[in-house]
Amino acid sequence: MLNIIAWIILGLIAGAIAKAIYPGRQGGGIVSTMFLGIIGAVIGGVLVTLFETGRFQLTAATLSIPGVIVAIIGAMIAIFIWNLVANRASS
């Protein structure tokens, strides 16, 4: 149960910071920000594991300073991908 709460807190922090840093307007409320941050934590964790070990493994960032930084980077990647998909769908 505490792991889920930590993921929600990490998602809120990382999603909010990523939305503040990323240029342009992203929209969405607190739930989308939290979801974006959690997805970012997974993307960031997978990328860090891939760079460190050379293996693709489904992991997530942890609730720590380096984990939050990794989650923010992952959330910014998720925003970028979402914008690409949303722009392609509207065209």
Phi and psi restraints in degrees (range 20) as a CNS / XPLOR table:
assign (resid 1 and name C) (resid 2 and name N)
       (resid 2 and name CA) (resid 2 and name C) 1.0 -66.4 20.0 2
assign (resid 2 and name N) (resid 2 and name CA)
       (resid 2 and name C) (resid 3 and name N) 1.0 -30.5 20.0 2
assign (resid 2 and name C) (resid 3 and name N)
       (resid 3 and name CA) (resid 3 and name C) 1.0 -64.2 20.0 2
assign (resid 3 and name N) (resid 3 and name CA)
       (resid 3 and name C) (resid 4 and name N) 1.0 -40.3 20.0 2
assign (resid 3 and name C) (resid 4 and name N)
       (resid 4 and name CA) (resid 4 and name C) 1.0 -66.2 20.0 2
assign (resid 4 and name N) (resid 4 and name CA)
       (resid 4 and name C) (resid 5 and name N) 1.0 -42.0 20.0 2
assign (resid 4 and name C) (resid 5 and name N)
       (resid 5 and name CA) (resid 5 and name C) 1.0 -63.6 20.0 2
assign (resid 5 and name N) (resid 5 and name CA)
       (resid 5 and name C) (resid 6 and name N) 1.0 -40.6 20.0 2
assign (resid 5 and name C) (resid 6 and name N)
       (resid 6 and name CA) (resid 6 and name C) 1.0 -63.3 20.0 2
assign (resid 6 and name N) (resid 6 and name CA)
       (resid 6 and name C) (resid 7 and name N) 1.0 -39.6 20.0 2
assign (resid 6 and name C) (resid 7 and name N)
       (resid 7 and name CA) (resid 7 and name C) 1.0 -65.0 20.0 2
assign (resid 7 and name N) (resid 7 and name CA)
       (resid 7 and name C) (resid 8 and name N) 1.0 -39.5 20.0 2
assign (resid 7 and name C) (resid 8 and name N)
       (resid 8 and name CA) (resid 8 and name C) 1.0 -65.0 20.0 2
assign (resid 8 and name N) (resid 8 and name CA)
       (resid 8 and name C) (resid 9 and name N) 1.0 -44.2 20.0 2
assign (resid 8 and name C) (resid 9 and name N)
       (resid 9 and name CA) (resid 9 and name C) 1.0 -63.9 20.0 2
assign (resid 9 and name N) (resid 9 and name CA)
       (resid 9 and name C) (resid 10 and name N) 1.0 -46.0 20.0 2
assign (resid 9 and name C) (resid 10 and name N)
       (resid 10 and name CA) (resid 10 and name C) 1.0 -60.1 20.0 2
assign (resid 10 and name N) (resid 10 and name CA)
       (resid 10 and name C) (resid 11 and name N) 1.0 -40.5 20.0 2
assign (resid 10 and name C) (resid 11 and name N)
       (resid 11 and name CA) (resid 11 and name C) 1.0 -63.1 20.0 2
assign (resid 11 and name N) (resid 11 and name CA)
       (resid 11 and name C) (resid 12 and name N) 1.0 -43.9 20.0 2
assign (resid 11 and name C) (resid 12 and name N)
       (resid 12 and name CA) (resid 12 and name C) 1.0 -63.1 20.0 2
assign (resid 12 and name N) (resid 12 and name CA)
       (resid 12 and name C) (resid 13 and name N) 1.0 -46.5 20.0 2
assign (resid 12 and name C) (resid 13 and name N)
       (resid 13 and name CA) (resid 13 and name C) 1.0 -64.7 20.0 2
assign (resid 13 and name N) (resid 13 and name CA)
       (resid 13 and name C) (resid 14 and name N) 1.0 -52.7 20.0 2
assign (resid 13 and name C) (resid 14 and name N)
       (resid 14 and name CA) (resid 14 and name C) 1.0 -65.9 20.0 2
assign (resid 14 and name N) (resid 14 and name CA)
       (resid 14 and name C) (resid 15 and name N) 1.0 -42.0 20.0 2
assign (resid 14 and name C) (resid 15 and name N)
       (resid 15 and name CA) (resid 15 and name C) 1.0 -64.6 20.0 2
assign (resid 15 and name N) (resid 15 and name CA)
       (resid 15 and name C) (resid 16 and name N) 1.0 -42.7 20.0 2
assign (resid 15 and name C) (resid 16 and name N)
       (resid 16 and name CA) (resid 16 and name C) 1.0 -65.9 20.0 2
assign (resid 16 and name N) (resid 16 and name CA)
       (resid 16 and name C) (resid 17 and name N) 1.0 -43.5 20.0 2
assign (resid 16 and name C) (resid 17 and name N)
       (resid 17 and name CA) (resid 17 and name C) 1.0 -67.7 20.0 2
assign (resid 17 and name N) (resid 17 and name CA)
       (resid 17 and name C) (resid 18 and name N) 1.0 -41.4 20.0 2
assign (resid 17 and name C) (resid 18 and name N)
       (resid 18 and name CA) (resid 18 and name C) 1.0 -63.3 20.0 2
assign (resid 18 and name N) (resid 18 and name CA)
       (resid 18 and name C) (resid 19 and name N) 1.0 -41.6 20.0 2
assign (resid 18 and name C) (resid 19 and name N)
       (resid 19 and name CA) (resid 19 and name C) 1.0 -65.4 20.0 2
assign (resid 19 and name N) (resid 19 and name CA)
       (resid 19 and name C) (resid 20 and name N) 1.0 -34.4 20.0 2
assign (resid 19 and name C) (resid 20 and name N)
       (resid 20 and name CA) (resid 20 and name C) 1.0 -71.0 20.0 2
assign (resid 20 and name N) (resid 20 and name CA)
       (resid 20 and name C) (resid 21 and name N) 1.0 -35.4 20.0 2
assign (resid 20 and name C) (resid 21 and name N)
       (resid 21 and name CA) (resid 21 and name C) 1.0 -79.6 20.0 2
assign (resid 21 and name N) (resid 21 and name CA)
       (resid 21 and name C) (resid 22 and name N) 1.0 -41.6 20.0 2
assign (resid 21 and name C) (resid 22 and name N)
       (resid 22 and name CA) (resid 22 and name C) 1.0 -66.4 20.0 2
assign (resid 22 and name N) (resid 22 and name CA)
       (resid 22 and name C) (resid 23 and name N) 1.0 131.3 20.0 2
assign (resid 22 and name C) (resid 23 and name N)
       (resid 23 and name CA) (resid 23 and name C) 1.0 -69.2 20.0 2
assign (resid 23 and name N) (resid 23 and name CA)
       (resid 23 and name C) (resid 24 and name N) 1.0 149.3 20.0 2
assign (resid 23 and name C) (resid 24 and name N)
       (resid 24 and name CA) (resid 24 and name C) 1.0 92.5 20.0 2
assign (resid 24 and name N) (resid 24 and name CA)
       (resid 24 and name C) (resid 25 and name N) 1.0 178.6 20.0 2
assign (resid 24 and name C) (resid 25 and name N)
       (resid 25 and name CA) (resid 25 and name C) 1.0 -100.8 20.0 2
assign (resid 25 and name N) (resid 25 and name CA)
       (resid 25 and name C) (resid 26 and name N) 1.0 129.9 20.0 2
assign (resid 25 and name C) (resid 26 and name N)
       (resid 26 and name CA) (resid 26 and name C) 1.0 -102.2 20.0 2
assign (resid 26 and name N) (resid 26 and name CA)
       (resid 26 and name C) (resid 27 and name N) 1.0 -28.6 20.0 2
assign (resid 26 and name C) (resid 27 and name N)
       (resid 27 and name CA) (resid 27 and name C) 1.0 71.1 20.0 2
assign (resid 27 and name N) (resid 27 and name CA)
       (resid 27 and name C) (resid 28 and name N) 1.0 -173.6 20.0 2
assign (resid 27 and name C) (resid 28 and name N)
       (resid 28 and name CA) (resid 28 and name C) 1.0 90.4 20.0 2
assign (resid 28 and name N) (resid 28 and name CA)
       (resid 28 and name C) (resid 29 and name N) 1.0 159.4 20.0 2
assign (resid 28 and name C) (resid 29 and name N)
       (resid 29 and name CA) (resid 29 and name C) 1.0 -104.6 20.0 2
assign (resid 29 and name N) (resid 29 and name CA)
       (resid 29 and name C) (resid 30 and name N) 1.0 -158.2 20.0 2
assign (resid 29 and name C) (resid 30 and name N)
       (resid 30 and name CA) (resid 30 and name C) 1.0 -67.1 20.0 2
assign (resid 30 and name N) (resid 30 and name CA)
       (resid 30 and name C) (resid 31 and name N) 1.0 -34.9 20.0 2
assign (resid 30 and name C) (resid 31 and name N)
       (resid 31 and name CA) (resid 31 and name C) 1.0 -67.6 20.0 2
assign (resid 31 and name N) (resid 31 and name CA)
       (resid 31 and name C) (resid 32 and name N) 1.0 -43.3 20.0 2
assign (resid 31 and name C) (resid 32 and name N)
       (resid 32 and name CA) (resid 32 and name C) 1.0 -67.5 20.0 2
assign (resid 32 and name N) (resid 32 and name CA)
       (resid 32 and name C) (resid 33 and name N) 1.0 -34.7 20.0 2
assign (resid 32 and name C) (resid 33 and name N)
       (resid 33 and name CA) (resid 33 and name C) 1.0 -64.5 20.0 2
assign (resid 33 and name N) (resid 33 and name CA)
       (resid 33 and name C) (resid 34 and name N) 1.0 -43.4 20.0 2
assign (resid 33 and name C) (resid 34 and name N)
       (resid 34 and name CA) (resid 34 and name C) 1.0 -64.4 20.0 2
assign (resid 34 and name N) (resid 34 and name CA)
       (resid 34 and name C) (resid 35 and name N) 1.0 -45.4 20.0 2
assign (resid 34 and name C) (resid 35 and name N)
       (resid 35 and name CA) (resid 35 and name C) 1.0 -61.8 20.0 2
assign (resid 35 and name N) (resid 35 and name CA)
       (resid 35 and name C) (resid 36 and name N) 1.0 -43.3 20.0 2
assign (resid 35 and name C) (resid 36 and name N)
       (resid 36 and name CA) (resid 36 and name C) 1.0 -60.0 20.0 2
assign (resid 36 and name N) (resid 36 and name CA)
       (resid 36 and name C) (resid 37 and name N) 1.0 -43.3 20.0 2
assign (resid 36 and name C) (resid 37 and name N)
       (resid 37 and name CA) (resid 37 and name C) 1.0 -66.4 20.0 2
assign (resid 37 and name N) (resid 37 and name CA)
       (resid 37 and name C) (resid 38 and name N) 1.0 -39.4 20.0 2
assign (resid 37 and name C) (resid 38 and name N)
       (resid 38 and name CA) (resid 38 and name C) 1.0 -66.9 20.0 2
assign (resid 38 and name N) (resid 38 and name CA)
       (resid 38 and name C) (resid 39 and name N) 1.0 -44.5 20.0 2
assign (resid 38 and name C) (resid 39 and name N)
       (resid 39 and name CA) (resid 39 and name C) 1.0 -60.7 20.0 2
assign (resid 39 and name N) (resid 39 and name CA)
       (resid 39 and name C) (resid 40 and name N) 1.0 -40.6 20.0 2
assign (resid 39 and name C) (resid 40 and name N)
       (resid 40 and name CA) (resid 40 and name C) 1.0 -62.3 20.0 2
assign (resid 40 and name N) (resid 40 and name CA)
       (resid 40 and name C) (resid 41 and name N) 1.0 -37.8 20.0 2
assign (resid 40 and name C) (resid 41 and name N)
       (resid 41 and name CA) (resid 41 and name C) 1.0 -64.3 20.0 2
assign (resid 41 and name N) (resid 41 and name CA)
       (resid 41 and name C) (resid 42 and name N) 1.0 -39.2 20.0 2
assign (resid 41 and name C) (resid 42 and name N)
       (resid 42 and name CA) (resid 42 and name C) 1.0 -68.9 20.0 2
assign (resid 42 and name N) (resid 42 and name CA)
       (resid 42 and name C) (resid 43 and name N) 1.0 -46.6 20.0 2
assign (resid 42 and name C) (resid 43 and name N)
       (resid 43 and name CA) (resid 43 and name C) 1.0 -59.8 20.0 2
assign (resid 43 and name N) (resid 43 and name CA)
       (resid 43 and name C) (resid 44 and name N) 1.0 -47.5 20.0 2
assign (resid 43 and name C) (resid 44 and name N)
       (resid 44 and name CA) (resid 44 and name C) 1.0 -62.7 20.0 2
assign (resid 44 and name N) (resid 44 and name CA)
       (resid 44 and name C) (resid 45 and name N) 1.0 -42.8 20.0 2
assign (resid 44 and name C) (resid 45 and name N)
       (resid 45 and name CA) (resid 45 and name C) 1.0 -62.9 20.0 2
assign (resid 45 and name N) (resid 45 and name CA)
       (resid 45 and name C) (resid 46 and name N) 1.0 -40.9 20.0 2
assign (resid 45 and name C) (resid 46 and name N)
       (resid 46 and name CA) (resid 46 and name C) 1.0 -65.2 20.0 2
assign (resid 46 and name N) (resid 46 and name CA)
       (resid 46 and name C) (resid 47 and name N) 1.0 -42.9 20.0 2
assign (resid 46 and name C) (resid 47 and name N)
       (resid 47 and name CA) (resid 47 and name C) 1.0 -66.0 20.0 2
assign (resid 47 and name N) (resid 47 and name CA)
       (resid 47 and name C) (resid 48 and name N) 1.0 -42.3 20.0 2
assign (resid 47 and name C) (resid 48 and name N)
       (resid 48 and name CA) (resid 48 and name C) 1.0 -64.1 20.0 2
assign (resid 48 and name N) (resid 48 and name CA)
       (resid 48 and name C) (resid 49 and name N) 1.0 -43.0 20.0 2
assign (resid 48 and name C) (resid 49 and name N)
       (resid 49 and name CA) (resid 49 and name C) 1.0 -62.9 20.0 2
assign (resid 49 and name N) (resid 49 and name CA)
       (resid 49 and name C) (resid 50 and name N) 1.0 -40.2 20.0 2
assign (resid 49 and name C) (resid 50 and name N)
       (resid 50 and name CA) (resid 50 and name C) 1.0 -63.5 20.0 2
assign (resid 50 and name N) (resid 50 and name CA)
       (resid 50 and name C) (resid 51 and name N) 1.0 -43.4 20.0 2
assign (resid 50 and name C) (resid 51 and name N)
       (resid 51 and name CA) (resid 51 and name C) 1.0 -70.9 20.0 2
assign (resid 51 and name N) (resid 51 and name CA)
       (resid 51 and name C) (resid 52 and name N) 1.0 -36.0 20.0 2
assign (resid 51 and name C) (resid 52 and name N)
       (resid 52 and name CA) (resid 52 and name C) 1.0 -77.2 20.0 2
assign (resid 52 and name N) (resid 52 and name CA)
       (resid 52 and name C) (resid 53 and name N) 1.0 -42.3 20.0 2
assign (resid 52 and name C) (resid 53 and name N)
       (resid 53 and name CA) (resid 53 and name C) 1.0 -109.7 20.0 2
assign (resid 53 and name N) (resid 53 and name CA)
       (resid 53 and name C) (resid 54 and name N) 1.0 -18.0 20.0 2
assign (resid 53 and name C) (resid 54 and name N)
       (resid 54 and name CA) (resid 54 and name C) 1.0 80.7 20.0 2
assign (resid 54 and name N) (resid 54 and name CA)
       (resid 54 and name C) (resid 55 and name N) 1.0 7.3 20.0 2
assign (resid 54 and name C) (resid 55 and name N)
       (resid 55 and name CA) (resid 55 and name C) 1.0 -113.9 20.0 2
assign (resid 55 and name N) (resid 55 and name CA)
       (resid 55 and name C) (resid 56 and name N) 1.0 143.9 20.0 2
assign (resid 55 and name C) (resid 56 and name N)
       (resid 56 and name CA) (resid 56 and name C) 1.0 -86.9 20.0 2
assign (resid 56 and name N) (resid 56 and name CA)
       (resid 56 and name C) (resid 57 and name N) 1.0 111.6 20.0 2
assign (resid 56 and name C) (resid 57 and name N)
       (resid 57 and name CA) (resid 57 and name C) 1.0 -137.5 20.0 2
assign (resid 57 and name N) (resid 57 and name CA)
       (resid 57 and name C) (resid 58 and name N) 1.0 134.3 20.0 2
assign (resid 57 and name C) (resid 58 and name N)
       (resid 58 and name CA) (resid 58 and name C) 1.0 -76.2 20.0 2
assign (resid 58 and name N) (resid 58 and name CA)
       (resid 58 and name C) (resid 59 and name N) 1.0 101.1 20.0 2
assign (resid 58 and name C) (resid 59 and name N)
       (resid 59 and name CA) (resid 59 and name C) 1.0 -134.3 20.0 2
assign (resid 59 and name N) (resid 59 and name CA)
       (resid 59 and name C) (resid 60 and name N) 1.0 170.0 20.0 2
assign (resid 59 and name C) (resid 60 and name N)
       (resid 60 and name CA) (resid 60 and name C) 1.0 -132.0 20.0 2
assign (resid 60 and name N) (resid 60 and name CA)
       (resid 60 and name C) (resid 61 and name N) 1.0 159.5 20.0 2
assign (resid 60 and name C) (resid 61 and name N)
       (resid 61 and name CA) (resid 61 and name C) 1.0 -68.7 20.0 2
assign (resid 61 and name N) (resid 61 and name CA)
       (resid 61 and name C) (resid 62 and name N) 1.0 156.1 20.0 2
assign (resid 61 and name C) (resid 62 and name N)
       (resid 62 and name CA) (resid 62 and name C) 1.0 -101.2 20.0 2
assign (resid 62 and name N) (resid 62 and name CA)
       (resid 62 and name C) (resid 63 and name N) 1.0 169.0 20.0 2
assign (resid 62 and name C) (resid 63 and name N)
       (resid 63 and name CA) (resid 63 and name C) 1.0 -82.4 20.0 2
assign (resid 63 and name N) (resid 63 and name CA)
       (resid 63 and name C) (resid 64 and name N) 1.0 79.2 20.0 2
assign (resid 63 and name C) (resid 64 and name N)
       (resid 64 and name CA) (resid 64 and name C) 1.0 -149.1 20.0 2
assign (resid 64 and name N) (resid 64 and name CA)
       (resid 64 and name C) (resid 65 and name N) 1.0 172.0 20.0 2
assign (resid 64 and name C) (resid 65 and name N)
       (resid 65 and name CA) (resid 65 and name C) 1.0 -60.0 20.0 2
assign (resid 65 and name N) (resid 65 and name CA)
       (resid 65 and name C) (resid 66 and name N) 1.0 -51.0 20.0 2
assign (resid 65 and name C) (resid 66 and name N)
       (resid 66 and name CA) (resid 66 and name C) 1.0 -62.5 20.0 2
assign (resid 66 and name N) (resid 66 and name CA)
       (resid 66 and name C) (resid 67 and name N) 1.0 -34.8 20.0 2
assign (resid 66 and name C) (resid 67 and name N)
       (resid 67 and name CA) (resid 67 and name C) 1.0 -64.9 20.0 2
assign (resid 67 and name N) (resid 67 and name CA)
       (resid 67 and name C) (resid 68 and name N) 1.0 -39.7 20.0 2
assign (resid 67 and name C) (resid 68 and name N)
       (resid 68 and name CA) (resid 68 and name C) 1.0 -66.5 20.0 2
assign (resid 68 and name N) (resid 68 and name CA)
       (resid 68 and name C) (resid 69 and name N) 1.0 -41.1 20.0 2
assign (resid 68 and name C) (resid 69 and name N)
       (resid 69 and name CA) (resid 69 and name C) 1.0 -62.8 20.0 2
assign (resid 69 and name N) (resid 69 and name CA)
       (resid 69 and name C) (resid 70 and name N) 1.0 -44.6 20.0 2
assign (resid 69 and name C) (resid 70 and name N)
       (resid 70 and name CA) (resid 70 and name C) 1.0 -62.9 20.0 2
assign (resid 70 and name N) (resid 70 and name CA)
       (resid 70 and name C) (resid 71 and name N) 1.0 -41.3 20.0 2
assign (resid 70 and name C) (resid 71 and name N)
       (resid 71 and name CA) (resid 71 and name C) 1.0 -65.8 20.0 2
assign (resid 71 and name N) (resid 71 and name CA)
       (resid 71 and name C) (resid 72 and name N) 1.0 -37.2 20.0 2
assign (resid 71 and name C) (resid 72 and name N)
       (resid 72 and name CA) (resid 72 and name C) 1.0 -64.3 20.0 2
assign (resid 72 and name N) (resid 72 and name CA)
       (resid 72 and name C) (resid 73 and name N) 1.0 -45.1 20.0 2
assign (resid 72 and name C) (resid 73 and name N)
       (resid 73 and name CA) (resid 73 and name C) 1.0 -61.9 20.0 2
assign (resid 73 and name N) (resid 73 and name CA)
       (resid 73 and name C) (resid 74 and name N) 1.0 -43.3 20.0 2
assign (resid 73 and name C) (resid 74 and name N)
       (resid 74 and name CA) (resid 74 and name C) 1.0 -63.6 20.0 2
assign (resid 74 and name N) (resid 74 and name CA)
       (resid 74 and name C) (resid 75 and name N) 1.0 -38.6 20.0 2
assign (resid 74 and name C) (resid 75 and name N)
       (resid 75 and name CA) (resid 75 and name C) 1.0 -66.8 20.0 2
assign (resid 75 and name N) (resid 75 and name CA)
       (resid 75 and name C) (resid 76 and name N) 1.0 -35.4 20.0 2
assign (resid 75 and name C) (resid 76 and name N)
       (resid 76 and name CA) (resid 76 and name C) 1.0 -67.4 20.0 2
assign (resid 76 and name N) (resid 76 and name CA)
       (resid 76 and name C) (resid 77 and name N) 1.0 -36.4 20.0 2
assign (resid 76 and name C) (resid 77 and name N)
       (resid 77 and name CA) (resid 77 and name C) 1.0 -64.2 20.0 2
assign (resid 77 and name N) (resid 77 and name CA)
       (resid 77 and name C) (resid 78 and name N) 1.0 -41.2 20.0 2
assign (resid 77 and name C) (resid 78 and name N)
       (resid 78 and name CA) (resid 78 and name C) 1.0 -63.9 20.0 2
assign (resid 78 and name N) (resid 78 and name CA)
       (resid 78 and name C) (resid 79 and name N) 1.0 -39.6 20.0 2
assign (resid 78 and name C) (resid 79 and name N)
       (resid 79 and name CA) (resid 79 and name C) 1.0 -61.8 20.0 2
assign (resid 79 and name N) (resid 79 and name CA)
       (resid 79 and name C) (resid 80 and name N) 1.0 -45.4 20.0 2
assign (resid 79 and name C) (resid 80 and name N)
       (resid 80 and name CA) (resid 80 and name C) 1.0 -59.3 20.0 2
assign (resid 80 and name N) (resid 80 and name CA)
       (resid 80 and name C) (resid 81 and name N) 1.0 -47.4 20.0 2
assign (resid 80 and name C) (resid 81 and name N)
       (resid 81 and name CA) (resid 81 and name C) 1.0 -64.3 20.0 2
assign (resid 81 and name N) (resid 81 and name CA)
       (resid 81 and name C) (resid 82 and name N) 1.0 -42.0 20.0 2
assign (resid 81 and name C) (resid 82 and name N)
       (resid 82 and name CA) (resid 82 and name C) 1.0 -61.3 20.0 2
assign (resid 82 and name N) (resid 82 and name CA)
       (resid 82 and name C) (resid 83 and name N) 1.0 -42.4 20.0 2
assign (resid 82 and name C) (resid 83 and name N)
       (resid 83 and name CA) (resid 83 and name C) 1.0 -63.3 20.0 2
assign (resid 83 and name N) (resid 83 and name CA)
       (resid 83 and name C) (resid 84 and name N) 1.0 -38.4 20.0 2
assign (resid 83 and name C) (resid 84 and name N)
       (resid 84 and name CA) (resid 84 and name C) 1.0 -63.2 20.0 2
assign (resid 84 and name N) (resid 84 and name CA)
       (resid 84 and name C) (resid 85 and name N) 1.0 -45.2 20.0 2
assign (resid 84 and name C) (resid 85 and name N)
       (resid 85 and name CA) (resid 85 and name C) 1.0 -67.2 20.0 2
assign (resid 85 and name N) (resid 85 and name CA)
       (resid 85 and name C) (resid 86 and name N) 1.0 -43.1 20.0 2
assign (resid 85 and name C) (resid 86 and name N)
       (resid 86 and name CA) (resid 86 and name C) 1.0 -66.4 20.0 2
assign (resid 86 and name N) (resid 86 and name CA)
       (resid 86 and name C) (resid 87 and name N) 1.0 -40.2 20.0 2
assign (resid 86 and name C) (resid 87 and name N)
       (resid 87 and name CA) (resid 87 and name C) 1.0 -68.5 20.0 2
assign (resid 87 and name N) (resid 87 and name CA)
       (resid 87 and name C) (resid 88 and name N) 1.0 -36.6 20.0 2
assign (resid 87 and name C) (resid 88 and name N)
       (resid 88 and name CA) (resid 88 and name C) 1.0 -69.3 20.0 2
assign (resid 88 and name N) (resid 88 and name CA)
       (resid 88 and name C) (resid 89 and name N) 1.0 -36.6 20.0 2
assign (resid 88 and name C) (resid 89 and name N)
       (resid 89 and name CA) (resid 89 and name C) 1.0 -70.5 20.0 2
assign (resid 89 and name N) (resid 89 and name CA)
       (resid 89 and name C) (resid 90 and name N) 1.0 -32.1 20.0 2
assign (resid 89 and name C) (resid 90 and name N)
       (resid 90 and name CA) (resid 90 and name C) 1.0 -82.6 20.0 2
assign (resid 90 and name N) (resid 90 and name CA)
       (resid 90 and name C) (resid 91 and name N) 1.0 -14.1 20.0 2
